[in-house]
Every structure is written in structure tokens, then in C-alpha cells.
Amino acid sequence: MEKIIFYSDASNVGGHELMAVQMYRAIKDRFDVTFIISASNSRFQEILTDAGCKFLTVDYCCHRLDILKSFFNTSDVAKLSELIRSLSPDLVVCLQGNIEISFAGIKAAKKAGIAVWSYIPLCQPLKRVSSNRLTGVVKDQLRKVLYSKPDGFVTISDTQADYLKLSGSKKRVIVLRNYIDTSRLVKKDLLAAKTALGLNPARKVVGYVGRLEAHHKGLDRYIEFLTKSSRNYPDITFLFIGDGPLKNQIKKLAADNDNILLHDWTQDLSAVYAAIDVLIMPSRFEGVSLTMLEGAYFGLPIIANSIPEFKEFIPESNLFEIHKDSEFSRILNKCVAGDLSTIEFDPAYSDFDKFRTNAIRTFETILSK
């Protein structure tokens, strides 16, 4: 049985770490899988323990200057290389939210002479998604070197595969689509769900579900628009479900506007999706959002920023440009009129047997080279 190491030095748990656990579940009877993760990521340790995964921890954690550290050999890389060599794996897979995260694992595997691939959901050029375009252009040039180092890439959508080609990398790319567990998502009556959350049943509910973050999630522009214009939509309740840096700002906005509400994050997302009429996603960049897939499973119309990541899945008529107030107005008027399309949920995303087959085929293909 071939041995595979999944490596992550992230300090918190993102969607790609959760998907790595699903990959482990899918391939564990075919491959011997061990995780190596940062000791600082206590939440990931809990998740791996609950899932019955073998894992080791290292005293290393990536940070925002890792794009520069990636160009230098360090004692951390040397120690990690020795650990990897001692486990004698056939393959190392680095869990990279972007090309900088877990890059130490790529360098260490190379130093140990072990094949190393990147599992990466976010490959966008930084010149498009950075808050500072000039900084993004400079970082994109540095990243070209990083993209050349793995032996190949596993990503999650055709759009991300296209971004990898734009990065200048000539390495092989395999698309392994996400899996969501719909057994925990229970469809409920709309009016009953609204009442349970204390929502006015006579109003359309435009809901945002996820991390309350400014630039990445586009909430800076959405909040700016609502601050000026929410009172123009008395027939809409603007609902936020989540936590993050903007929580207090949204809480203050809600106190000043009776059609803006903030609820804390909940594990019972069924109660949330069932109470929403329209799901809004103003993100400046995404991978393949699990929130989007869950919203589609509930049959919700989804309105989103007009970026390539959403264009792959969401009808053009439901997209808008977040930098224009007129675009927010246009799409919200379509919400009020009930003039939005729904996404047809692809059942392949909730078919674990299919995900297992694709995951095993992916790693057999990688190891056959």
C-alpha cells in the first residue's frame, strides 16, 4: 500500500483542510495516509482526531511573509525534510490555500527526494484580487517561481485550472471537484424557518452566510451600499450569518436599520438556508464556495460578484459588479421582483461514492508517473 503524506502549516482550518479530510475518507482503504500539520492548528488536530486520521505535528506555522521566506533554505525546512524522509512516503501532498501556504512542505519534500504535488483551491492572479494592485503585480512575479516547484497540481474547478495555466506553470493539473455532505442539510418550510429566526415573513430575505471579512468577501462594498441605501428596500431583510472582523460594524449598522439583522454563526445551517429567499455572495475571489453549493442544494437563487469563479456556476443574469452602486440596486430590484434564476444543483457534488472513485483515480494517476 503506497504511503501519502498530507502536509499543512496553516494556523487555522480552511475549506481545503476540510476537503483533505474528505479525501482521506475517500482513499484510506487504498492508500496509507498520514497528516503532518502545524502544532499551532489545534482545531485541525481535533478534526483529524475525530476523523480517525494519523497525524504528526511540527513547530512551524506559515505567515504573511512566507512568500519571501520561500526563496531561502531554513532550519525548519531541513527538520521537516528529515521527518518526511523518515516516514518513507511515495508522495507528499501540500495543502495550499494559496501557493505560499505550506510551501515549506514542497521545499522539504524536494530536499528529501520525494514526489510532491500541490492541492490548491485558490490560484487567482494577485493583480486582480489584491487591495493594492501594484503589490499584487510584484507578488505575481515572485509567485511564478513558486508555481514552478511542485511536480503537479490538484485543484477544484476548471476556472482554477485556467488560473494555474496563467501562472506560467507547465506542470500537470488535475481537477478533483469538491464533495459536500448533504445529510446534515434538511429542507424546511420557508415561513416556519423565517419565524424561527425572528424574521419578518412578509419580507424577502437576502442572506449572507460566512466569514464577516472586508476585502476577500467583498463586504466592504456591500456594507457601504447598505449604509447608504438599505432604507430604499423596505421589502427586504438583509441578513448576515457569521463571525469575523466586521462583526461589530455590522452590529452597529443593524442597530440603525430595522431591515438589517446579524445572527451568530450556527452549526444548524439548514435553519438558515431554509429561511433565506436569496443568497448573496459579493466576494472578490473564491475557490468553489461550499456556501454556494449548499445554497444551490436548497434551490436558492444566488446573486454574486461577476468574477470568473462564479461565472462557471451562476447564471450571468444573477451576477453584478460590486464596485457600482447601480449594480447593487439593479440586482436587488430583481430580488424584489422575483426575477432571478436558480442554480441546478449537480448531484455529483453530494455523491460520496463518485468522489471516492475520482479521488482514488487522481492519486493512482499521480503515483503511476
C-alpha positions as CSV (number, residue, x, y, z in Angstrom):
1,M,0.0,0.0,0.0
2,E,1.6,3.3,-1.1
3,K,2.2,5.9,1.5
4,I,0.9,9.5,1.1
5,I,1.6,12.5,3.4
6,F,-0.8,15.4,3.5
7,Y,1.1,18.5,4.8
8,S,-0.3,21.8,6.1
9,D,1.4,24.5,8.1
10,A,-1.7,26.8,8.3
11,S,-2.6,28.1,11.7
12,N,-6.4,27.7,11.2
13,V,-8.8,25.5,9.3
14,G,-10.0,26.4,5.8
15,G,-12.2,24.7,3.3
16,H,-9.3,22.9,1.7
17,E,-8.2,21.3,5.0
18,L,-11.8,20.1,5.4
19,M,-11.7,18.7,1.9
20,A,-8.4,17.0,2.7
21,V,-10.2,15.1,5.5
22,Q,-12.9,14.1,2.9
23,M,-10.1,12.9,0.6
24,Y,-8.6,10.9,3.5
25,R,-12.0,9.2,4.0
26,A,-12.2,8.5,0.3
27,I,-8.8,7.0,-0.2
28,K,-7.9,5.5,3.2
29,D,-8.7,1.9,2.1
30,R,-6.4,2.2,-0.9
31,F,-3.5,4.3,0.5
32,D,-1.7,4.7,3.8
33,V,-2.3,8.4,4.7
34,T,-0.5,10.4,7.4
35,F,-1.1,14.2,8.0
36,I,1.8,16.5,9.1
37,I,0.3,19.7,10.4
38,S,1.3,22.8,12.4
39,A,1.2,22.4,16.2
40,S,-0.5,25.8,16.3
41,N,-3.6,24.5,14.5
42,S,-5.4,23.0,17.4
43,R,-8.8,23.0,15.6
44,F,-7.3,20.8,12.8
45,Q,-5.9,18.4,15.3
46,E,-9.4,18.0,16.8
47,I,-10.9,17.4,13.4
48,L,-8.3,14.9,12.4
49,T,-8.7,13.1,15.7
50,D,-12.5,12.9,15.3
51,A,-12.0,11.5,11.7
52,G,-9.6,8.8,12.9
53,C,-6.6,10.2,10.9
54,K,-3.0,9.6,11.7
55,F,-1.1,12.8,12.2
56,L,2.1,14.4,13.4
57,T,2.7,18.0,14.4
58,V,5.6,20.3,13.7
59,D,6.6,23.6,15.4
60,Y,6.2,25.6,12.2
61,C,3.4,27.9,11.1
62,C,3.2,29.9,7.9
63,H,2.7,33.7,8.0
64,R,2.2,36.6,5.6
65,L,6.0,36.9,4.9
66,D,6.3,33.3,3.7
67,I,6.4,34.4,0.1
68,L,9.9,35.9,0.8
69,K,11.0,33.0,3.1
70,S,10.1,30.6,0.3
71,F,13.3,31.7,-1.5
72,F,15.6,30.7,1.3
73,N,16.6,27.4,2.9
74,T,15.9,27.4,6.7
75,S,16.4,25.1,9.6
76,D,12.7,24.4,9.7
77,V,12.8,23.1,6.1
78,A,15.8,20.9,7.0
79,K,14.0,19.4,10.0
80,L,10.8,18.8,8.1
81,S,12.8,17.2,5.3
82,E,14.3,14.7,7.8
83,L,10.9,13.9,9.2
84,I,9.4,13.3,5.7
85,R,12.4,11.1,4.8
86,S,12.0,9.1,8.0
87,L,8.4,8.2,7.0
88,S,9.4,7.0,3.5
89,P,6.3,8.2,1.7
90,D,5.7,7.7,-2.0
91,L,4.1,11.1,-2.3
92,V,3.7,14.4,-0.4
93,V,0.6,16.5,-1.0
94,C,0.9,20.0,0.3
95,L,-2.5,21.6,1.3
96,Q,-2.1,25.1,-0.1
97,G,-4.9,27.6,0.4
98,N,-2.6,29.6,-2.0
99,I,0.8,28.9,-3.4
100,E,2.6,30.4,-0.4
101,I,0.8,28.4,2.3
102,S,2.6,25.1,3.1
103,F,5.3,25.9,0.6
104,A,7.8,24.7,3.2
105,G,6.4,21.2,2.6
106,I,7.2,21.5,-1.1
107,K,10.8,22.5,-0.4
108,A,11.2,19.8,2.3
109,A,9.9,17.1,0.0
110,K,12.2,18.2,-2.8
111,K,15.1,18.1,-0.4
112,A,14.1,14.6,0.7
113,G,13.8,13.4,-3.0
114,I,10.1,12.7,-2.6
115,A,7.5,13.4,-5.3
116,V,5.4,16.4,-4.2
117,W,2.1,17.8,-5.5
118,S,0.1,20.8,-4.5
119,Y,-3.6,20.6,-3.6
120,I,-4.6,24.2,-4.2
121,P,-8.1,25.8,-4.4
122,L,-7.1,29.5,-4.9
123,C,-4.9,30.3,-7.9
124,Q,-6.1,33.8,-8.8
125,P,-3.5,36.4,-10.0
126,L,-2.9,38.8,-7.2
127,K,-3.0,41.8,-9.5
128,R,-6.8,41.1,-9.8
129,V,-7.6,40.3,-6.2
130,S,-5.2,42.3,-4.0
131,S,-6.3,45.5,-2.3
132,N,-3.1,47.1,-3.7
133,R,-2.7,46.3,-7.4
134,L,1.0,47.3,-7.6
135,T,1.8,45.0,-4.7
136,G,-0.2,42.2,-6.4
137,V,1.8,42.6,-9.6
138,V,5.1,42.3,-7.8
139,K,3.9,39.3,-5.8
140,D,2.7,37.6,-9.0
141,Q,6.2,37.8,-10.4
142,L,7.6,36.2,-7.2
143,R,4.9,33.6,-7.3
144,K,5.9,32.4,-10.8
145,V,9.0,30.8,-9.2
146,L,6.8,29.1,-6.5
147,Y,4.4,27.7,-9.1
148,S,7.3,26.1,-10.9
149,K,8.3,23.9,-7.9
150,P,5.6,21.3,-7.3
151,D,5.6,18.2,-9.6
152,G,1.9,18.9,-10.3
153,F,-1.3,20.4,-9.0
154,V,-4.7,19.1,-7.9
155,T,-7.3,21.9,-8.0
156,I,-11.1,22.1,-7.6
157,S,-12.6,23.7,-10.8
158,D,-11.9,24.5,-14.4
159,T,-11.6,28.2,-13.6
160,Q,-8.8,27.5,-11.1
161,A,-7.1,25.1,-13.6
162,D,-7.1,28.0,-16.1
163,Y,-5.6,30.3,-13.5
164,L,-2.8,27.8,-13.0
165,K,-2.0,28.0,-16.7
166,L,-1.9,31.8,-16.5
167,S,0.7,31.5,-13.6
168,G,3.2,30.2,-16.2
169,S,3.5,26.8,-14.7
170,K,4.0,23.9,-17.2
171,K,3.2,21.2,-14.6
172,R,0.3,18.8,-14.9
173,V,-3.1,19.9,-13.4
174,I,-5.8,17.5,-12.3
175,V,-9.3,18.8,-11.3
176,L,-10.8,17.0,-8.4
177,R,-14.2,18.5,-7.6
178,N,-15.4,19.2,-4.0
179,Y,-17.8,17.0,-2.0
180,I,-20.4,18.2,0.4
181,D,-22.2,16.1,2.9
182,T,-25.9,16.9,2.4
183,S,-27.1,14.5,5.1
184,R,-26.8,17.4,7.6
185,L,-28.8,19.7,5.3
186,V,-32.6,19.4,5.9
187,K,-35.0,21.3,3.8
188,K,-37.7,23.1,5.9
189,D,-40.8,25.2,5.3
190,L,-39.8,28.8,4.4
191,L,-42.3,30.7,6.6
192,A,-41.7,28.4,9.6
193,A,-37.9,28.9,9.2
194,K,-38.3,32.7,9.0
195,T,-40.4,32.7,12.1
196,A,-37.9,30.6,14.0
197,L,-35.1,33.1,13.2
198,G,-37.3,36.1,14.2
199,L,-37.5,37.3,10.6
200,N,-40.5,39.2,9.2
201,P,-42.2,36.6,6.9
202,A,-43.6,39.4,4.7
203,R,-40.1,40.5,3.6
204,K,-37.8,38.9,1.1
205,V,-34.6,37.7,3.0
206,V,-31.3,38.4,1.2
207,G,-28.8,36.4,3.3
208,Y,-25.0,36.4,3.5
209,V,-23.6,33.3,5.1
210,G,-19.9,33.1,6.0
211,R,-16.9,34.9,7.4
212,L,-17.5,38.6,8.0
213,E,-14.4,39.9,6.2
214,A,-14.0,43.0,4.2
215,H,-11.8,42.6,1.1
216,H,-11.9,38.9,0.2
217,K,-15.6,38.6,0.8
218,G,-16.5,42.0,-0.7
219,L,-18.3,43.0,2.4
220,D,-16.7,46.4,2.5
221,R,-18.6,47.4,-0.6
222,Y,-21.8,45.6,0.4
223,I,-21.8,47.3,3.8
224,E,-21.0,50.7,2.2
225,F,-24.0,50.3,-0.1
226,L,-26.4,49.2,2.7
227,T,-25.3,52.1,4.8
228,K,-26.5,54.5,2.1
229,S,-29.4,52.6,0.6
230,S,-30.9,49.9,2.8
231,R,-33.9,52.1,3.6
232,N,-34.7,52.1,-0.1
233,Y,-35.7,48.4,0.3
234,P,-38.4,48.2,3.0
235,D,-39.5,44.8,1.5
236,I,-36.1,43.2,2.0
237,T,-34.4,42.0,5.2
238,F,-30.6,42.0,4.8
239,L,-29.4,39.1,7.0
240,F,-25.8,38.3,8.0
241,I,-24.9,34.9,9.5
242,G,-21.3,34.6,10.6
243,D,-18.4,35.9,12.6
244,G,-15.2,37.8,11.8
245,P,-13.5,41.2,11.8
246,L,-16.6,43.2,10.6
247,K,-19.0,41.8,13.2
248,N,-19.1,45.0,15.4
249,Q,-19.5,47.2,12.3
250,I,-22.4,45.1,11.1
251,K,-24.0,45.0,14.5
252,K,-23.9,48.8,14.6
253,L,-25.4,49.0,11.2
254,A,-28.2,46.6,12.3
255,A,-28.9,48.8,15.3
256,D,-29.6,51.8,13.0
257,N,-31.6,49.9,10.4
258,D,-34.6,47.7,11.2
259,N,-34.2,45.7,7.9
260,I,-30.6,44.6,8.7
261,L,-30.0,41.7,11.0
262,L,-26.9,39.9,12.3
263,H,-27.0,36.4,13.7
264,D,-24.0,34.5,15.1
265,W,-22.7,31.5,13.3
266,T,-24.6,28.3,13.8
267,Q,-23.9,24.7,13.2
268,D,-27.6,24.2,12.1
269,L,-27.2,25.8,8.6
270,S,-30.4,24.1,7.5
271,A,-32.4,26.6,9.6
272,V,-30.5,29.4,7.9
273,Y,-30.8,28.3,4.3
274,A,-34.4,27.4,4.7
275,A,-35.2,31.0,5.9
276,I,-33.4,32.8,3.0
277,D,-35.1,33.8,-0.2
278,V,-31.8,34.8,-1.9
279,L,-28.2,34.1,-1.1
280,I,-25.7,37.0,-1.8
281,M,-22.0,36.4,-2.4
282,P,-20.1,39.7,-3.1
283,S,-16.6,38.0,-2.9
284,R,-13.7,39.4,-4.9
285,F,-12.3,35.9,-5.3
286,E,-13.3,32.4,-4.3
287,G,-12.4,28.7,-4.9
288,V,-15.6,26.7,-5.3
289,S,-17.6,28.0,-2.4
290,L,-19.2,25.4,-0.2
291,T,-21.8,28.0,0.8
292,M,-22.6,28.4,-2.9
293,L,-23.0,24.6,-3.3
294,E,-25.1,24.4,-0.2
295,G,-27.3,27.3,-1.4
296,A,-27.8,25.5,-4.7
297,Y,-28.7,22.3,-2.9
298,F,-31.5,24.3,-1.2
299,G,-32.7,25.6,-4.6
300,L,-31.9,29.2,-3.7
301,P,-31.3,32.0,-6.3
302,I,-27.7,33.1,-5.8
303,I,-26.6,36.6,-6.6
304,A,-22.8,37.2,-6.8
305,N,-20.0,39.4,-7.9
306,S,-19.2,39.0,-11.6
307,I,-15.9,37.1,-11.3
308,P,-14.8,34.1,-13.3
309,E,-15.1,31.8,-10.3
310,F,-18.8,32.5,-10.1
311,K,-19.4,32.7,-13.8
312,E,-18.5,29.0,-14.0
313,F,-21.6,28.1,-11.9
314,I,-24.0,31.0,-11.7
315,P,-26.2,32.4,-14.5
316,E,-25.0,35.7,-15.9
317,S,-28.3,37.3,-15.1
318,N,-27.7,36.8,-11.4
319,L,-24.2,38.5,-11.4
320,F,-23.4,42.1,-10.6
321,E,-20.3,44.3,-10.2
322,I,-19.7,45.2,-6.6
323,H,-17.8,48.5,-7.3
324,K,-21.0,50.1,-8.7
325,D,-23.9,51.1,-6.5
326,S,-26.2,51.0,-9.6
327,E,-25.3,47.3,-10.0
328,F,-26.3,46.6,-6.3
329,S,-29.6,48.4,-7.0
330,R,-30.2,46.5,-10.2
331,I,-29.8,43.1,-8.7
332,L,-31.8,43.9,-5.5
333,N,-34.6,45.2,-7.7
334,K,-34.6,41.8,-9.4
335,C,-34.8,40.2,-6.0
336,V,-37.9,42.2,-5.1
337,A,-39.5,41.3,-8.4
338,G,-38.7,37.6,-8.0
339,D,-36.8,37.8,-11.4
340,L,-33.8,35.6,-10.5
341,S,-32.6,32.2,-11.8
342,T,-31.8,29.3,-9.5
343,I,-28.7,27.1,-10.0
344,E,-29.4,23.5,-10.8
345,F,-27.5,21.5,-8.1
346,D,-25.2,18.9,-9.6
347,P,-25.8,15.7,-7.6
348,A,-22.3,14.7,-8.2
349,Y,-21.2,17.1,-5.5
350,S,-23.1,15.1,-2.9
351,D,-22.3,11.6,-4.2
352,F,-19.5,10.3,-1.9
353,D,-19.1,7.1,-4.0
354,K,-18.3,9.2,-7.0
355,F,-16.0,11.5,-5.0
356,R,-14.2,8.3,-3.7
357,T,-13.8,7.0,-7.3
358,N,-12.4,10.3,-8.6
359,A,-10.1,10.8,-5.6
360,I,-8.6,7.3,-5.9
361,R,-8.2,7.7,-9.6
362,T,-6.4,11.1,-9.0
363,F,-3.8,9.6,-6.7
364,E,-3.3,6.5,-8.7
365,T,-2.7,8.7,-11.7
366,I,-0.2,10.8,-9.8
367,L,1.7,7.8,-8.4
368,S,1.8,6.0,-11.8
369,K,4.2,8.6,-13.2
